[in-house]
């Protein structure tokens, strides 16, 4: 009986301790960093050399000037 009481007390204490460390913080989102699927930049891949945004019909990168394949 004593062991069950010790286990119950220890378990309750561990849960309370874990809740105290975590707290009730809310996740805050910076709206400037969020992008939506299908935004104005399109879904094209970036330049493989400088990672600048590209368009499907570009022959050269606007950032570094290298030509594509």
TAHU-V231273 format. One record per backbone hydrogen bond with DSSP energy under -0.5 kcal/mol. CO is the residue of the C=O (numbers start at 1). NH is the residue of the N-H. E is the energy in kcal/mol with one decimal. If there is no record, write none. Layout:
<<CO/NH/E> <CO/NH/E>>
This chain:
<<1/5/-1.7> <2/6/-2.1> <3/7/-2.6> <4/8/-2.4> <5/9/-2.2> <6/10/-2.6> <7/11/-2.6> <8/12/-2.3> <9/13/-2.4> <10/14/-2.3> <11/15/-2.3> <12/16/-2.3> <13/17/-2.3> <14/18/-2.5> <15/19/-2.2> <16/20/-1.9> <17/21/-1.8> <18/22/-1.8> <19/23/-2.6> <22/25/-0.6> <29/31/-0.9> <30/33/-1.7> <30/34/-0.5> <36/39/-1.0> <39/42/-1.5> <47/51/-1.7> <52/47/-2.7> <55/58/-1.5> <59/68/-2.9> <61/65/-1.2> <66/61/-2.5>>
